[in-house]
Amino acid sequence: MTGAAPELTLTTGAPANGGSCVARHEGRVVFVRYALPGETVRVRVRSDRGSYWHADAVEVLAPSPDRVDSMCPIAGVDGAGCCDMAFAAPEAGRRLKGAVVANQLARLGGYRWRDEDDAVAEPVGDGAVRGWRTRVRLDTSADGRVGFHRYHSDELVTDLDCAQVPAGLLTDLAEATWPPGAHVHVVLDDDGERHVVRTGPKIGRRAPTEVVEGRYEGVQRVGERVWRVPVTAFWQSHRDAAQTYSRLVAEWAQLRAGMTAWDLYGGAGGFAAVLAERVGETGRVFTVDTSRAASRAARVALADLPWVSVVTDSVRRALSEQPGRADVAVLDPPRTGAGREVIETLADAEVPRVIHIGCEAASFARDIGLYRTHGYAVEELRVFDSFPLTHHVECVALLIR
């Protein structure tokens, strides 16, 4: 788009995946961020995609009754991209997330979960929308300050007062000077300790790592089991998410002693632990992830469970080497989803029971559609508001064939 960005007055319609609402201008679709359905807003167009535009609501002329004062002091059109739905009442935000997932499942998965008006994302833990995040990665500016990115931008907001973050997690980090190009990883572990680790900037082929505070590994717990997870590795960011999903996986897996379970994209082995408890020492659990750090954490945490095998590899390649089939497979892929090849492999292996977890509505819905083409039926499906104040959700489906 050349020249000054055009400004328009629009009335918004239904929510769209990605945190926008759909509006129309002279036959063109406009995806409007920072707006709620049914609002009249003045928008600034920020990108022209030909048949559609992306725009930001810069003034609300007729607000929705679901609009509240922003619950995040640094988020917004010209602020950080952290809490992109901080202006929606929490109950309304959960309704919008449910509606988006229902829409995506119908459009991309050919599956009717619920009517969009009746679809609601469930709160996680106590449902608090502030202070839920326990893992943060900050980037650094050219002058050595840490910050959050603006939406789809390399620019940083160096005010760290994000509403997702519990008090004290980022204290003193804004005042320090950091090497430009470094990443600063901060974790509040389950013992209440803060750990700060800097990675980079890259020097040649090497990216140095420095423990600035605490330790390189933080303590995480699911039930009575303890993990020591690298601050730079993946663990659920919501303080209650790992417990919530593990309980659900244990319930839906319906495993018995002697059975076999596959934990795919298994990370540090949180799901592998609950699966192993169900199958017992006469059973078998196979967990695979591409992250060496996560796999090391899994091997240590699950060392007392010799019937669990931990593999560092791609899921597709590792599955091709598995003998026989599993009684249940659990998948927690990245935002891009599992995709056609992995789902075809599960179907070819005749895995009768699959628990699929997805943190992006469109890729999750696409994967559900792929399962259905291979004869799987959706037995259960739940949507969690695991990322309050944002448009993100976590979806979990039980599929049976």
C-alpha positions in Angstrom: 0.0 0.0 0.0 1.5 3.4 -1.0 0.7 6.8 0.4 -1.2 7.6 3.6 -3.2 4.7 4.9 -6.9 5.3 4.2 -9.3 5.7 7.1 -12.9 4.5 6.9 -16.0 4.3 9.1 -17.3 0.7 9.2 -19.7 -1.5 11.2 -18.2 -4.8 12.2 -19.8 -8.2 11.9 -18.8 -11.7 13.0 -15.4 -12.5 14.6 -12.7 -14.0 12.3 -9.9 -16.3 13.1 -6.8 -14.4 14.2 -8.5 -11.8 16.4 -10.3 -9.6 13.8 -13.9 -8.9 13.0 -15.3 -9.0 9.5 -16.5 -5.7 7.9 -17.2 -4.7 4.3 -16.4 -1.7 2.3 -17.7 -1.3 -1.3 -17.8 -5.1 -1.7 -14.4 -5.7 -0.2 -13.9 -7.7 3.0 -12.0 -5.8 5.7 -10.6 -7.7 8.7 -10.7 -5.2 11.6 -8.5 -5.7 14.7 -9.3 -4.1 18.1 -13.0 -4.3 17.4 -15.9 -6.3 18.6 -18.9 -7.6 16.6 -21.6 -5.0 16.0 -19.4 -1.9 16.6 -19.2 1.2 14.5 -15.5 2.1 14.3 -13.2 4.4 12.5 -10.4 2.2 11.1 -7.0 2.7 9.6 -6.2 0.3 6.7 -2.7 -1.1 7.2 -2.4 -3.7 4.4 -4.0 -4.3 1.1 -4.3 -8.0 0.1 -6.2 -7.3 -3.1 -9.6 -8.9 -2.5 -9.4 -8.0 1.2 -7.8 -5.4 3.6 -6.5 -5.6 7.1 -7.3 -2.6 9.3 -7.1 -1.4 12.9 -9.9 0.3 14.8 -8.5 3.6 15.9 -11.7 5.1 17.3 -14.9 3.4 18.6 -17.9 5.4 17.6 -20.6 3.0 18.8 -19.2 0.5 21.2 -20.5 -3.0 21.9 -21.9 -3.6 25.4 -19.1 -6.3 25.7 -16.4 -3.6 25.4 -14.5 -2.7 28.6 -11.5 -0.4 29.4 -8.4 -2.2 28.3 -7.2 -4.6 30.9 -3.6 -4.4 29.6 -1.9 -1.0 29.9 0.6 -1.6 27.1 -1.6 -3.3 24.5 -3.5 -1.7 21.6 -3.2 -0.3 18.1 0.0 1.6 18.8 1.1 -0.6 21.7 2.4 -4.1 22.2 0.8 -7.1 20.4 0.6 -9.1 23.7 -3.0 -8.7 24.8 -4.9 -8.2 21.6 -8.3 -8.8 23.1 -7.9 -6.9 26.4 -10.8 -4.6 25.6 -13.4 -7.5 25.6 -15.1 -8.5 28.8 -13.8 -12.0 29.8 -17.1 -13.8 29.3 -17.5 -12.1 25.9 -14.0 -13.1 24.9 -14.7 -16.7 25.6 -17.9 -16.6 23.5 -15.9 -15.1 20.6 -13.3 -17.7 20.8 -15.9 -20.5 20.9 -17.6 -19.0 17.9 -14.4 -18.8 15.9 -13.5 -22.4 16.6 -17.1 -23.5 15.7 -16.8 -21.6 12.4 -13.4 -23.0 11.5 -14.5 -26.5 12.2 -17.5 -26.1 10.0 -15.6 -24.4 7.2 -12.3 -26.3 7.2 -13.1 -29.6 9.0 -16.6 -30.2 7.7 -17.7 -30.8 11.3 -20.5 -29.2 13.2 -19.3 -28.8 16.8 -21.9 -26.4 18.0 -23.9 -23.4 16.7 -21.6 -20.4 16.8 -24.0 -18.6 19.2 -23.8 -21.5 21.7 -20.0 -22.2 21.4 -17.9 -21.0 24.4 -14.3 -21.6 25.4 -13.9 -22.9 28.9 -11.8 -21.0 31.5 -8.6 -22.7 32.8 -7.9 -23.0 36.5 -9.6 -20.2 38.4 -10.4 -18.4 35.2 -8.3 -15.3 36.1 -7.5 -13.2 33.1 -4.5 -11.4 34.6 -1.2 -12.8 35.9 -1.6 -16.3 34.4 1.5 -16.5 32.3 4.6 -18.1 33.8 6.9 -18.2 30.7 8.0 -15.1 28.7 10.5 -14.5 25.9 11.6 -10.9 25.4 13.6 -9.6 22.5 16.1 -6.8 22.5 16.4 -3.5 20.7 19.4 -1.9 19.0 20.1 0.1 22.2 20.0 -3.0 24.4 16.5 -2.7 25.9 14.1 -5.7 26.3 10.5 -5.5 25.1 7.5 -7.0 23.6 6.9 -6.8 19.8 4.2 -4.6 18.3 1.7 -6.6 16.3 3.5 -8.1 13.2 6.4 -5.7 13.6 10.1 -5.8 14.5 9.5 -2.7 16.7 9.6 -3.3 20.5 7.5 -1.8 23.3 9.9 -1.6 26.2 7.3 -1.0 28.9 6.9 -4.5 30.4 3.7 -3.9 32.3 1.8 -6.7 30.4 -1.4 -7.9 32.1 -0.7 -11.5 31.4 2.4 -11.5 33.6 2.3 -12.0 37.4 3.7 -9.2 39.6 7.4 -9.4 39.9 8.2 -11.7 37.0 9.8 -9.0 34.9 11.0 -6.7 37.7 14.3 -5.0 37.0 14.7 -6.4 33.5 13.7 -3.1 31.7 16.4 -1.2 33.6 19.2 -3.5 32.5 21.2 -3.2 29.3 21.3 -6.3 27.1 23.3 -7.3 24.0 21.3 -6.2 20.9 19.8 -9.2 19.1 19.6 -11.3 22.3 16.6 -13.2 23.5 15.7 -13.0 27.3 13.8 -16.0 28.6 12.0 -15.6 31.9 10.3 -18.4 33.9 8.4 -18.5 37.2 8.6 -22.1 38.1 6.3 -24.2 40.3 8.5 -23.6 43.3 7.9 -19.8 42.8 11.5 -19.2 41.7 12.4 -16.8 38.9 14.9 -17.9 36.3 16.3 -15.6 33.6 18.4 -16.9 30.7 19.8 -15.0 27.8 20.4 -16.6 24.5 22.3 -14.9 21.6 23.2 -12.8 19.9 24.6 -15.3 17.4 28.3 -15.1 17.0 29.3 -17.0 13.8 27.5 -20.3 14.1 27.3 -20.1 17.9 24.5 -18.5 20.0 25.9 -18.2 23.6 23.6 -18.9 26.5 24.0 -17.2 29.9 22.1 -17.8 33.1 21.4 -14.3 34.4 19.4 -15.3 37.4 18.3 -18.6 39.0 19.1 -21.7 37.0 19.0 -22.9 33.5 16.2 -25.4 34.4 13.0 -24.6 36.3 10.9 -27.0 38.4 7.6 -28.0 36.9 5.1 -30.4 38.3 2.1 -32.4 37.1 0.6 -34.3 40.0 3.4 -35.7 42.2 5.9 -35.9 39.3 8.6 -33.3 39.0 10.3 -32.1 35.8 13.4 -29.9 35.5 12.7 -28.1 32.2 15.2 -25.7 30.5 14.0 -22.2 30.6 14.4 -22.0 26.8 12.4 -25.2 26.2 8.6 -25.6 25.8 6.3 -26.0 28.7 2.7 -24.7 28.9 2.7 -21.0 29.6 -0.6 -20.9 31.6 0.2 -21.9 35.2 -2.8 -24.4 35.2 -2.7 -25.7 31.7 -0.3 -28.7 32.1 -2.4 -30.1 35.0 -5.7 -29.5 33.1 -4.7 -31.2 29.9 -3.0 -34.1 31.6 -6.1 -34.9 33.6 -8.1 -34.8 30.4 -5.7 -37.0 28.4 -5.7 -39.5 31.2 -9.5 -39.6 31.2 -10.0 -39.8 27.5 -7.2 -42.3 26.8 -9.0 -45.1 28.6 -5.8 -47.2 28.8 -5.4 -50.4 30.7 -2.4 -52.4 31.9 -0.4 -53.8 29.0 -1.6 -51.4 26.4 0.6 -49.2 24.1 0.4 -45.4 23.8 2.2 -42.9 21.5 2.9 -39.4 22.7 3.7 -37.4 19.6 5.2 -33.9 19.8 5.7 -35.0 23.4 8.0 -32.2 24.6 9.3 -32.9 28.1 6.9 -35.9 28.5 4.1 -34.5 30.5 1.5 -36.7 28.7 3.8 -39.6 28.5 3.9 -39.7 32.3 0.1 -40.0 32.8 -0.1 -42.5 29.9 2.7 -44.6 31.5 0.8 -44.7 34.8 -2.2 -46.2 33.1 -0.4 -48.9 31.0 1.9 -50.0 33.8 5.2 -51.9 33.5 3.6 -54.5 31.2 2.7 -51.7 28.7 4.6 -49.4 26.5 4.7 -45.6 25.9 6.7 -44.1 23.1 7.2 -40.3 23.2 8.9 -38.3 20.4 9.9 -34.6 19.9 12.4 -32.7 17.8 13.7 -30.7 20.8 16.9 -32.2 22.3 16.4 -30.1 25.4 12.9 -31.3 26.0 13.8 -34.9 25.3 16.6 -34.7 27.9 14.1 -33.3 30.4 11.8 -36.2 29.6 14.5 -38.8 30.1 15.4 -37.5 33.5 11.8 -37.0 34.7 10.6 -40.4 33.5 13.8 -42.4 34.4 11.8 -44.5 36.9 9.5 -45.7 34.1 11.6 -48.0 32.0 8.6 -48.9 29.8 8.7 -45.3 28.4 11.0 -44.8 25.4 12.0 -41.2 24.6 13.1 -40.4 21.1 14.5 -37.2 19.6 13.4 -37.1 16.0 10.6 -35.8 13.7 7.2 -37.4 14.4 6.8 -38.6 10.8 10.2 -40.3 10.7 9.9 -41.8 14.1 6.4 -43.2 13.4 7.7 -44.9 10.3 10.0 -47.0 12.5 7.4 -48.0 15.1 6.5 -51.7 15.2 2.8 -52.6 15.4 0.3 -50.0 16.4 -0.8 -48.0 19.5 -4.0 -48.4 21.4 -4.0 -44.6 21.7 -2.0 -41.7 20.2 -1.8 -38.3 21.8 -0.7 -35.4 19.5 0.2 -31.9 20.7 1.7 -30.4 17.5 2.9 -26.8 16.9 0.6 -24.1 15.6 0.9 -25.4 12.1 -0.8 -28.7 13.2 0.0 -32.3 12.4 -0.8 -32.3 8.7 -1.7 -34.8 6.1 1.3 -37.2 6.3 1.2 -37.7 10.1 -2.5 -38.2 10.1 -2.3 -40.6 7.2 0.4 -42.6 9.1 -1.8 -42.9 12.2 -4.7 -44.1 10.0 -2.5 -46.6 8.2 -1.3 -47.9 11.5 -5.0 -48.4 12.5 -4.7 -46.5 15.8 -8.3 -46.7 17.1 -8.2 -43.8 19.5 -6.5 -40.4 19.0 -6.4 -37.4 21.3 -5.5 -34.3 19.2 -4.5 -30.9 20.8 -4.2 -27.7 18.8 -3.5 -24.1 19.7 -4.5 -22.6 16.3 -8.1 -22.8 15.3 -7.7 -23.1 11.5 -4.9 -25.8 11.6 -6.8 -27.7 14.3 -10.0 -27.6 12.2 -8.1 -28.7 9.0 -6.6 -31.6 11.0 -10.0 -32.7 12.2 -11.2 -32.7 8.6 -8.2 -34.9 7.7 -9.0 -37.4 10.4 -12.6 -37.6 9.3 -11.6 -38.4 5.7 -9.8 -41.4 7.2 -12.9 -42.7 9.0 -12.4 -41.1 12.4 -15.4 -39.7 14.3 -15.2 -36.9 16.8 -16.3 -38.4 20.1 -15.5 -35.4 22.3 -14.3 -31.8 21.7 -13.4 -29.1 24.2 -12.1 -25.6 23.8 -10.1 -23.9 26.5 -9.4 -20.2 27.1 -5.8 -21.0 27.9 -4.5 -17.5 26.8 -6.8 -14.9 28.4 -6.8 -11.4 27.0 -5.7 -12.8 23.6 -7.5 -14.3 20.7 -5.6 -17.6 21.1 -7.3 -20.9 22.3 -6.4 -24.5 23.0 -8.6 -27.1 21.4 -8.7 -30.8 22.4 -10.5 -33.5 20.4 -11.0 -37.2 21.0 -11.3 -39.1 17.7 -12.3 -42.8 17.4 -12.3 -45.2 14.5 
